[in-house]
C-alpha cells in the first residue's frame, strides 16, 4: 500500500534553514508528480510546491518562491524540500502528498 513518511522538521530561528525528506513506497514513485503541502496552526492545509515525475518541472506557491526548493531522487524513492530564509509564517505541519494521500507530516516551527 502507499506509504509516505515525512521527516526533517524541527525548531529553527527566523532566517534559518531546514531540509525536509519524504520516503515513498507502495507505488511507482518515478512515474508520478509529487507535492508538498503544509497546514499552519488553526488554518487549512495549503499547497507549497509540485515536482514532475522526472523532476524537470517544479512550481511553487508565491509565499515560498525563491526560498524553498523541491527536489526528488527517483533511485531512492525520496522527495525533499530545502527551506531557506525561514519566516515565522512558515510554521506548519508539512506533508508529502501523492494522489490525495499524505503521511503523518513533520512539524516545522520558526521562532526566536
N, C-alpha and C positions, 0 to 999 in steps of 0.2 A: 504494500500500500504506500501511498505518497507520504513521505516524511520530510519535514523541513525543520531544521534546528538552527536557530539563531544564537550567536554568541558575540562577545566582544564589548558589550555595553559596560557602563560604569559611571563614576562621578568624575567630572572634568571641569576645570575652571574656564570661564569665558576666554575665547581666543585659542583654546587648546584643540587637540585632535584626538580622534578615536577611529579605529578600523573595525567595522562590523563584518562578521562572517555568517554565511548561511550554508549549511551542509544539506544537500538534497539527495534523496534516494526514493526508489519505488517507481520511477518513471524515466523516460529517455530525456534526461536533462538537456543534452546538447541540441535537442530538436525544438525547444520551446523558449519563447520570450519569458523573462523573469522580471519581477518588480520588487521594489522596497516601498513599504507604506509605513506610516507612523501614527500613533494616537497620543496626542498631548493630554495631560490630565484634564478631565472634565470636558473634553471635546471629542468630536467624531474622528474616526480614522481618516487620514488623508494620504494621497499619493505623493511619493517622494521622487522616484526615478524608475525608468524602464531600461532594459537592455535586451537587444535582439538575441536570437538563438546563437549566432556566431560571435556576438559581441561587437559587431561593426556599427550598430546604430544604438545610440543612447539618447535618452531625453530626461529632462529634469523639471521639477516644479520651479517656478520663478524664485520661490523663497530659499532654495538651496543652490541655485545655479551659480557656478563659479567657486563654490566652496566644497561641494560634495562630488565624489567621483565613483560611479558604479562600474564594476568590472566582474568578470567571471573567468573560471578556469574549467573548461569542459572536460579536461582529462581527469580532474579531481572531483567533478560534480559540486563545485563550490561557486558561490557568488559573494561579492564583497561590496562594502560601502565605506570608502575613505571619506571621513568627515573632518574638514579643517575649519579654522576660524569659527569655532562653535559659539553659539549665542544662547542665552537663557531660553529663548523661544524655541530652540531645538530640543528642549527637554520633552521626552516622549518615550513610549514603548515602540520599538522599531520591529517591523515584521517583514519577513521574506515571504513573497506571495507568488503562487503558481496556480493558475486556473481557479481563482477564488479561494484557494486554500492557503493557510499560513501555519507557522509553528506557534510556539508559546510566546515568542517575542523576547527582546532583550531591552532592558531599561537603560536609557541614556539620560543622565541628569547633568545639566550645565549650570553650575552655581559657584560663586566665590565663597 
